[in-house]
Amino acid sequence: MQSLALYMSRQADGLGRYFLEQAFYFLFGWVPGVLGIGLRGIFYRVILKMDGMAAIESRVRLRFANHIRLGHGVYLDENVYLHACPNGIEIGADSIVMHGAILHVYNFRGLPNSGIKIGKNSLVGEHTVIRGQGGVEIGDRVYTSPFTQIIAVNHIFDDPERPFIEQGITAEGIVVEDDVWLGAGAVITDGVRIGKGAVVAAGAVVTKDVPAHTVVGGVPAKVIKEIDGEAQRRDVEIYHL
């Protein structure tokens, strides 16, 4: 019974809320295509906050749905997993969360600054992982590439005589300002702020703040270029939306 109680406490705000949310997933969560998107756009308003109309594909997993807010035009692709916990997940208007992405607040310690907030016109790439124990704030027009990891938590392991799981964690939070591009496989560690207009190269591990309008790369990431407005010569065609 203790294990069952622990499971339930990590799924919803209470027993009644758990069964309410599970009933909606059972009735509407599996329905494919445009019909399913329409049904969820209408009926999921009962279990989560939706400003305008959002498109939620089939097989999207939601936990603590009453702590989720979706802006108008948000798109959640198949197999996305949103686990809100208090203080919740907020996704701004016209933002996209791609296939297999995981947004997990993971606040089972009652941390005061936990949560995930994503601005407008942003894109969370395929299989990106965002962990929000310390709070993650992502601005407008931020693109994460596939397999990006944004992890706002860190374990303490100073004492060799004690298991690290007994030594606690830090959770300072992560801020990604507007117009940032995070390359494929980039890792953003706890306590980092990425400045406006910055680019993080594929595979970089960011352990310190990134200045605005710079390109960083490497392990650990370092500034490799400043974005100064000077156009580069390219022998390829450039496409625009």
C-alpha angles and dihedrals in degrees: 000000000000091000091049091050090050091050093050092048089058096049106050145350092267146340095276092047091049094055092044093054094042090052091056092048090050093049101040111007096085100045108116133217131004092331091058093046090052094048093048091045088059105035102034087069085080092063104031140027115263125179105204116326127336128185114228117182124213121280094030107148118216128184126184085011093178087068093056123095121187122192124222112288097017114153123204112191125213118292094018113149121208115182105177111176114174120325089039145204125285123187118189129229119296094005121142130215110196133216117304098004117149123210107181123169088192094190105157093141098062094249110183100220100044122129143090123249123181123186133220128303093008128141128215107202129227115295093000114158121212118182115190110189092124095032128270120217117187120184135217122301094012116153123198116193124220117301095012114156124207107182118180097188138070134191124232114229104164098123113071090193095061132060110255091237088067095050098071134231141265120227111183098154136236129250123195110186127212125300097017124150118205113197126226114292095007116154121210113195130207120287096026129133118197112204128231116286095009125145123214112202122232113279095013120145109214113205100156136044116286117222118234118270097014135120115228130187144160138054105315094018119245133179109272100168143009119227100228104163095259109135117235122226110248130180093202133084117260120218128203136194 
